[in-house]
Amino acid sequence: MAVHHFKGVAGASHSTYTPTQAKAVKMAKAKKTISVSLSKLELIQMRKVAGIRQASDEHTLKAFITKILKL
């Protein structure tokens, strides 16, 4: 079963999320702050999966999560 997200702005596209993706998006949009400890090796692996060469740790994490959610 898919969860649909409709944007009310003219010209904006609609999104279809799986229930797992919808839950992840809802948690990501929450105003809670989360802290995570990652090793340099983990960050390097995340950069490879996300397809980026160099970026800040925060950008790497965001790009990795985005890439995984689009699978």
Biopython code that builds the backbone (N, CA, C, O; Angstrom):
import numpy as np
from Bio.PDB.StructureBuilder import StructureBuilder

atoms = [
    (1, "MET", "N", (0.849, -1.170, 0.000)),
    (1, "MET", "CA", (0.000, 0.000, 0.000)),
    (1, "MET", "C", (0.897, 1.237, 0.000)),
    (1, "MET", "O", (1.807, 1.331, 0.823)),
    (2, "ALA", "N", (0.662, 2.166, -0.888)),
    (2, "ALA", "CA", (1.480, 3.366, -1.003)),
    (2, "ALA", "C", (0.797, 4.531, -0.301)),
    (2, "ALA", "O", (-0.430, 4.596, -0.219)),
    (3, "VAL", "N", (1.598, 5.431, 0.193)),
    (3, "VAL", "CA", (1.113, 6.654, 0.818)),
    (3, "VAL", "C", (1.397, 7.787, -0.150)),
    (3, "VAL", "O", (2.526, 7.933, -0.619)),
    (4, "HIS", "N", (0.392, 8.586, -0.453)),
    (4, "HIS", "CA", (0.559, 9.671, -1.412)),
    (4, "HIS", "C", (0.691, 11.000, -0.685)),
    (4, "HIS", "O", (0.012, 11.245, 0.311)),
    (5, "HIS", "N", (1.564, 11.848, -1.189)),
    (5, "HIS", "CA", (1.749, 13.187, -0.656)),
    (5, "HIS", "C", (1.465, 14.158, -1.784)),
    (5, "HIS", "O", (2.180, 14.168, -2.786)),
    (6, "PHE", "N", (0.437, 14.970, -1.638)),
    (6, "PHE", "CA", (0.050, 15.903, -2.683)),
    (6, "PHE", "C", (0.474, 17.311, -2.301)),
    (6, "PHE", "O", (0.195, 17.777, -1.197)),
    (7, "LYS", "N", (1.144, 17.978, -3.215)),
    (7, "LYS", "CA", (1.559, 19.354, -2.984)),
    (7, "LYS", "C", (0.481, 20.264, -3.565)),
    (7, "LYS", "O", (-0.002, 20.036, -4.674)),
    (8, "GLY", "N", (0.113, 21.278, -2.822)),
    (8, "GLY", "CA", (-0.940, 22.182, -3.263)),
    (8, "GLY", "C", (-0.442, 23.361, -4.067)),
    (8, "GLY", "O", (-1.178, 24.333, -4.236)),
    (9, "VAL", "N", (0.752, 23.315, -4.560)),
    (9, "VAL", "CA", (1.322, 24.424, -5.316)),
    (9, "VAL", "C", (1.234, 24.095, -6.805)),
    (9, "VAL", "O", (1.528, 22.971, -7.212)),
    (10, "ALA", "N", (0.836, 25.058, -7.604)),
    (10, "ALA", "CA", (0.726, 24.839, -9.044)),
    (10, "ALA", "C", (2.093, 24.482, -9.621)),
    (10, "ALA", "O", (3.090, 25.140, -9.326)),
    (11, "GLY", "N", (2.131, 23.449, -10.432)),
    (11, "GLY", "CA", (3.374, 23.037, -11.075)),
    (11, "GLY", "C", (4.217, 22.079, -10.255)),
    (11, "GLY", "O", (5.203, 21.547, -10.767)),
    (12, "ALA", "N", (3.865, 21.842, -9.006)),
    (12, "ALA", "CA", (4.628, 20.926, -8.157)),
    (12, "ALA", "C", (4.203, 19.496, -8.456)),
    (12, "ALA", "O", (3.040, 19.237, -8.765)),
    (13, "SER", "N", (5.133, 18.587, -8.364)),
    (13, "SER", "CA", (4.805, 17.191, -8.623)),
    (13, "SER", "C", (4.346, 16.504, -7.337)),
    (13, "SER", "O", (4.676, 16.926, -6.229)),
    (14, "HIS", "N", (3.588, 15.452, -7.521)),
    (14, "HIS", "CA", (3.125, 14.663, -6.392)),
    (14, "HIS", "C", (4.132, 13.558, -6.116)),
    (14, "HIS", "O", (4.847, 13.126, -7.020)),
    (15, "SER", "N", (4.188, 13.103, -4.875)),
    (15, "SER", "CA", (5.113, 12.037, -4.494)),
    (15, "SER", "C", (4.337, 10.826, -4.015)),
    (15, "SER", "O", (3.263, 10.954, -3.429)),
    (16, "THR", "N", (4.883, 9.663, -4.267)),
    (16, "THR", "CA", (4.318, 8.417, -3.755)),
    (16, "THR", "C", (5.390, 7.743, -2.919)),
    (16, "THR", "O", (6.492, 7.484, -3.403)),
    (17, "TYR", "N", (5.068, 7.458, -1.664)),
    (17, "TYR", "CA", (6.015, 6.846, -0.746)),
    (17, "TYR", "C", (5.498, 5.486, -0.313)),
    (17, "TYR", "O", (4.290, 5.276, -0.205)),
    (18, "THR", "N", (6.425, 4.561, -0.064)),
    (18, "THR", "CA", (6.055, 3.307, 0.581)),
    (18, "THR", "C", (5.784, 3.640, 2.046)),
    (18, "THR", "O", (6.211, 4.696, 2.513)),
    (19, "PRO", "N", (5.099, 2.788, 2.775)),
    (19, "PRO", "CA", (4.863, 3.081, 4.196)),
    (19, "PRO", "C", (6.159, 3.317, 4.979)),
    (19, "PRO", "O", (6.190, 4.167, 5.869)),
    (20, "THR", "N", (7.225, 2.578, 4.663)),
    (20, "THR", "CA", (8.508, 2.762, 5.349)),
    (20, "THR", "C", (9.094, 4.133, 5.032)),
    (20, "THR", "O", (9.596, 4.820, 5.922)),
    (21, "GLN", "N", (9.030, 4.532, 3.753)),
    (21, "GLN", "CA", (9.537, 5.846, 3.368)),
    (21, "GLN", "C", (8.707, 6.957, 4.010)),
    (21, "GLN", "O", (9.258, 7.964, 4.455)),
    (22, "ALA", "N", (7.392, 6.781, 4.061)),
    (22, "ALA", "CA", (6.527, 7.787, 4.673)),
    (22, "ALA", "C", (6.876, 7.966, 6.147)),
    (22, "ALA", "O", (6.903, 9.090, 6.647)),
    (23, "LYS", "N", (7.140, 6.878, 6.832)),
    (23, "LYS", "CA", (7.522, 6.942, 8.249)),
    (23, "LYS", "C", (8.860, 7.667, 8.403)),
    (23, "LYS", "O", (9.023, 8.484, 9.310)),
    (24, "ALA", "N", (9.821, 7.368, 7.513)),
    (24, "ALA", "CA", (11.134, 8.014, 7.569)),
    (24, "ALA", "C", (11.029, 9.501, 7.289)),
    (24, "ALA", "O", (11.687, 10.301, 7.955)),
    (25, "VAL", "N", (10.216, 9.885, 6.318)),
    (25, "VAL", "CA", (10.028, 11.306, 5.995)),
    (25, "VAL", "C", (9.374, 12.024, 7.173)),
    (25, "VAL", "O", (9.779, 13.130, 7.530)),
    (26, "LYS", "N", (8.371, 11.401, 7.770)),
    (26, "LYS", "CA", (7.685, 11.997, 8.924)),
    (26, "LYS", "C", (8.657, 12.206, 10.087)),
    (26, "LYS", "O", (8.637, 13.252, 10.736)),
    (27, "MET", "N", (9.503, 11.212, 10.345)),
    (27, "MET", "CA", (10.482, 11.334, 11.426)),
    (27, "MET", "C", (11.520, 12.403, 11.103)),
    (27, "MET", "O", (11.955, 13.138, 11.990)),
    (28, "ALA", "N", (11.918, 12.493, 9.835)),
    (28, "ALA", "CA", (12.922, 13.474, 9.430)),
    (28, "ALA", "C", (12.398, 14.899, 9.545)),
    (28, "ALA", "O", (13.161, 15.824, 9.823)),
    (29, "LYS", "N", (11.101, 15.076, 9.331)),
    (29, "LYS", "CA", (10.515, 16.415, 9.397)),
    (29, "LYS", "C", (10.156, 16.820, 10.827)),
    (29, "LYS", "O", (9.806, 17.974, 11.073)),
    (30, "ALA", "N", (10.238, 15.893, 11.755)),
    (30, "ALA", "CA", (9.961, 16.201, 13.155)),
    (30, "ALA", "C", (11.010, 17.174, 13.677)),
    (30, "ALA", "O", (12.131, 17.212, 13.168)),
    (31, "LYS", "N", (10.667, 17.930, 14.653)),
    (31, "LYS", "CA", (11.571, 18.952, 15.192)),
    (31, "LYS", "C", (12.554, 18.394, 16.220)),
    (31, "LYS", "O", (13.148, 19.155, 16.983)),
    (32, "LYS", "N", (12.727, 17.087, 16.245)),
    (32, "LYS", "CA", (13.646, 16.471, 17.186)),
    (32, "LYS", "C", (15.051, 16.439, 16.608)),
    (32, "LYS", "O", (15.227, 16.215, 15.410)),
    (33, "THR", "N", (16.039, 16.659, 17.441)),
    (33, "THR", "CA", (17.432, 16.593, 17.019)),
    (33, "THR", "C", (17.987, 15.217, 17.373)),
    (33, "THR", "O", (17.764, 14.699, 18.467)),
    (34, "ILE", "N", (18.710, 14.642, 16.427)),
    (34, "ILE", "CA", (19.290, 13.320, 16.629)),
    (34, "ILE", "C", (20.796, 13.442, 16.451)),
    (34, "ILE", "O", (21.262, 14.103, 15.523)),
    (35, "SER", "N", (21.554, 12.811, 17.333)),
    (35, "SER", "CA", (23.009, 12.815, 17.177)),
    (35, "SER", "C", (23.470, 11.381, 16.923)),
    (35, "SER", "O", (22.951, 10.423, 17.497)),
    (36, "VAL", "N", (24.463, 11.270, 16.042)),
    (36, "VAL", "CA", (24.980, 9.964, 15.647)),
    (36, "VAL", "C", (26.501, 10.038, 15.624)),
    (36, "VAL", "O", (27.068, 11.035, 15.178)),
    (37, "SER", "N", (27.151, 9.006, 16.093)),
    (37, "SER", "CA", (28.611, 8.915, 16.019)),
    (37, "SER", "C", (28.974, 7.972, 14.883)),
    (37, "SER", "O", (28.537, 6.821, 14.857)),
    (38, "LEU", "N", (29.783, 8.471, 13.936)),
    (38, "LEU", "CA", (30.208, 7.672, 12.795)),
    (38, "LEU", "C", (31.723, 7.702, 12.691)),
    (38, "LEU", "O", (32.357, 8.711, 13.002)),
    (39, "SER", "N", (32.293, 6.601, 12.255)),
    (39, "SER", "CA", (33.739, 6.557, 12.038)),
    (39, "SER", "C", (34.057, 7.148, 10.668)),
    (39, "SER", "O", (33.161, 7.309, 9.839)),
    (40, "LYS", "N", (35.312, 7.466, 10.426)),
    (40, "LYS", "CA", (35.728, 8.000, 9.125)),
    (40, "LYS", "C", (35.478, 6.971, 8.026)),
    (40, "LYS", "O", (35.091, 7.332, 6.915)),
    (41, "LEU", "N", (35.694, 5.700, 8.328)),
    (41, "LEU", "CA", (35.459, 4.638, 7.349)),
    (41, "LEU", "C", (33.981, 4.583, 6.955)),
    (41, "LEU", "O", (33.655, 4.431, 5.778)),
    (42, "GLU", "N", (33.097, 4.705, 7.934)),
    (42, "GLU", "CA", (31.664, 4.701, 7.646)),
    (42, "GLU", "C", (31.286, 5.883, 6.763)),
    (42, "GLU", "O", (30.486, 5.736, 5.839)),
    (43, "LEU", "N", (31.859, 7.056, 7.041)),
    (43, "LEU", "CA", (31.579, 8.232, 6.213)),
    (43, "LEU", "C", (32.083, 8.046, 4.788)),
    (43, "LEU", "O", (31.414, 8.453, 3.838)),
    (44, "ILE", "N", (33.249, 7.438, 4.630)),
    (44, "ILE", "CA", (33.796, 7.167, 3.296)),
    (44, "ILE", "C", (32.867, 6.218, 2.537)),
    (44, "ILE", "O", (32.594, 6.431, 1.356)),
    (45, "GLN", "N", (32.384, 5.177, 3.208)),
    (45, "GLN", "CA", (31.463, 4.232, 2.579)),
    (45, "GLN", "C", (30.145, 4.918, 2.202)),
    (45, "GLN", "O", (29.576, 4.634, 1.148)),
    (46, "MET", "N", (29.666, 5.812, 3.058)),
    (46, "MET", "CA", (28.434, 6.545, 2.774)),
    (46, "MET", "C", (28.610, 7.440, 1.550)),
    (46, "MET", "O", (27.707, 7.547, 0.721)),
    (47, "ARG", "N", (29.776, 8.084, 1.438)),
    (47, "ARG", "CA", (30.047, 8.932, 0.273)),
    (47, "ARG", "C", (30.016, 8.101, -1.010)),
    (47, "ARG", "O", (29.478, 8.543, -2.024)),
    (48, "LYS", "N", (30.593, 6.898, -0.967)),
    (48, "LYS", "CA", (30.608, 6.024, -2.145)),
    (48, "LYS", "C", (29.191, 5.633, -2.546)),
    (48, "LYS", "O", (28.845, 5.681, -3.727)),
    (49, "VAL", "N", (28.377, 5.249, -1.580)),
    (49, "VAL", "CA", (27.000, 4.846, -1.867)),
    (49, "VAL", "C", (26.194, 6.030, -2.400)),
    (49, "VAL", "O", (25.396, 5.877, -3.325)),
    (50, "ALA", "N", (26.406, 7.220, -1.809)),
    (50, "ALA", "CA", (25.661, 8.412, -2.220)),
    (50, "ALA", "C", (26.163, 8.982, -3.542)),
    (50, "ALA", "O", (25.484, 9.795, -4.169)),
    (51, "GLY", "N", (27.349, 8.557, -3.964)),
    (51, "GLY", "CA", (27.888, 9.026, -5.235)),
    (51, "GLY", "C", (28.489, 10.416, -5.181)),
    (51, "GLY", "O", (28.468, 11.140, -6.177)),
    (52, "ILE", "N", (29.029, 10.804, -4.018)),
    (52, "ILE", "CA", (29.677, 12.107, -3.892)),
    (52, "ILE", "C", (31.146, 11.912, -3.534)),
    (52, "ILE", "O", (31.513, 10.928, -2.891)),
    (53, "ARG", "N", (31.982, 12.860, -3.957)),
    (53, "ARG", "CA", (33.418, 12.739, -3.690)),
    (53, "ARG", "C", (33.792, 13.338, -2.342)),
    (53, "ARG", "O", (34.251, 12.628, -1.447)),
    (54, "GLN", "N", (33.598, 14.632, -2.200)),
    (54, "GLN", "CA", (33.937, 15.295, -0.948)),
    (54, "GLN", "C", (32.769, 16.168, -0.514)),
    (54, "GLN", "O", (32.143, 16.840, -1.332)),
    (55, "ALA", "N", (32.489, 16.149, 0.762)),
    (55, "ALA", "CA", (31.408, 16.959, 1.326)),
    (55, "ALA", "C", (31.576, 16.975, 2.839)),
    (55, "ALA", "O", (32.327, 16.187, 3.413)),
    (56, "SER", "N", (30.859, 17.891, 3.459)),
    (56, "SER", "CA", (30.878, 17.920, 4.921)),
    (56, "SER", "C", (30.206, 16.658, 5.440)),
    (56, "SER", "O", (29.486, 15.980, 4.707)),
    (57, "ASP", "N", (30.442, 16.352, 6.693)),
    (57, "ASP", "CA", (29.844, 15.155, 7.289)),
    (57, "ASP", "C", (28.320, 15.215, 7.239)),
    (57, "ASP", "O", (27.663, 14.211, 6.964)),
    (58, "GLU", "N", (27.756, 16.401, 7.507)),
    (58, "GLU", "CA", (26.304, 16.573, 7.497)),
    (58, "GLU", "C", (25.745, 16.354, 6.094)),
    (58, "GLU", "O", (24.729, 15.681, 5.922)),
    (59, "HIS", "N", (26.416, 16.929, 5.090)),
    (59, "HIS", "CA", (25.957, 16.768, 3.705)),
    (59, "HIS", "C", (26.054, 15.303, 3.272)),
    (59, "HIS", "O", (25.168, 14.789, 2.589)),
    (60, "THR", "N", (27.127, 14.645, 3.673)),
    (60, "THR", "CA", (27.304, 13.230, 3.346)),
    (60, "THR", "C", (26.163, 12.400, 3.921)),
    (60, "THR", "O", (25.600, 11.553, 3.227)),
    (61, "LEU", "N", (25.822, 12.633, 5.168)),
    (61, "LEU", "CA", (24.749, 11.888, 5.816)),
    (61, "LEU", "C", (23.410, 12.149, 5.130)),
    (61, "LEU", "O", (22.650, 11.212, 4.885)),
    (62, "LYS", "N", (23.113, 13.409, 4.818)),
    (62, "LYS", "CA", (21.856, 13.746, 4.148)),
    (62, "LYS", "C", (21.789, 13.111, 2.764)),
    (62, "LYS", "O", (20.754, 12.563, 2.386)),
    (63, "ALA", "N", (22.883, 13.179, 2.001)),
    (63, "ALA", "CA", (22.914, 12.597, 0.660)),
    (63, "ALA", "C", (22.739, 11.079, 0.719)),
    (63, "ALA", "O", (22.046, 10.494, -0.114)),
    (64, "PHE", "N", (23.368, 10.449, 1.706)),
    (64, "PHE", "CA", (23.256, 8.998, 1.870)),
    (64, "PHE", "C", (21.817, 8.601, 2.185)),
    (64, "PHE", "O", (21.283, 7.674, 1.576)),
    (65, "ILE", "N", (21.193, 9.287, 3.122)),
    (65, "ILE", "CA", (19.812, 8.971, 3.500)),
    (65, "ILE", "C", (18.878, 9.172, 2.311)),
    (65, "ILE", "O", (18.004, 8.342, 2.062)),
    (66, "THR", "N", (19.057, 10.264, 1.581)),
    (66, "THR", "CA", (18.240, 10.536, 0.406)),
    (66, "THR", "C", (18.379, 9.428, -0.624)),
    (66, "THR", "O", (17.385, 8.970, -1.188)),
    (67, "LYS", "N", (19.605, 8.997, -0.870)),
    (67, "LYS", "CA", (19.868, 7.928, -1.843)),
    (67, "LYS", "C", (19.191, 6.633, -1.416)),
    (67, "LYS", "O", (18.575, 5.958, -2.241)),
    (68, "ILE", "N", (19.294, 6.282, -0.157)),
    (68, "ILE", "CA", (18.699, 5.048, 0.359)),
    (68, "ILE", "C", (17.170, 5.100, 0.290)),
    (68, "ILE", "O", (16.536, 4.101, -0.049)),
    (69, "LEU", "N", (16.572, 6.250, 0.605)),
    (69, "LEU", "CA", (15.119, 6.362, 0.583)),
    (69, "LEU", "C", (14.558, 6.277, -0.836)),
    (69, "LEU", "O", (13.398, 5.909, -1.020)),
    (70, "LYS", "N", (15.364, 6.609, -1.828)),
    (70, "LYS", "CA", (14.890, 6.557, -3.214)),
    (70, "LYS", "C", (15.012, 5.166, -3.822)),
    (70, "LYS", "O", (14.570, 4.952, -4.951)),
    (71, "LEU", "N", (15.600, 4.217, -3.102)),
    (71, "LEU", "CA", (15.727, 2.846, -3.629)),
    (71, "LEU", "C", (14.403, 2.146, -3.675)),
    (71, "LEU", "O", (14.330, 0.990, -4.091)),
]
sb = StructureBuilder()
sb.init_structure("model")
sb.init_model(0)
sb.init_chain("A")
sb.init_seg("    ")
for serial, (resi, resn, name, xyz) in enumerate(atoms, 1):
    if name == "N":
        sb.init_residue(resn, " ", resi, " ")
    sb.init_atom(name, np.array(xyz, "f"), 0.0, 1.0, " ", f" {name:<3s}", serial, name[0])
structure = sb.get_structure()
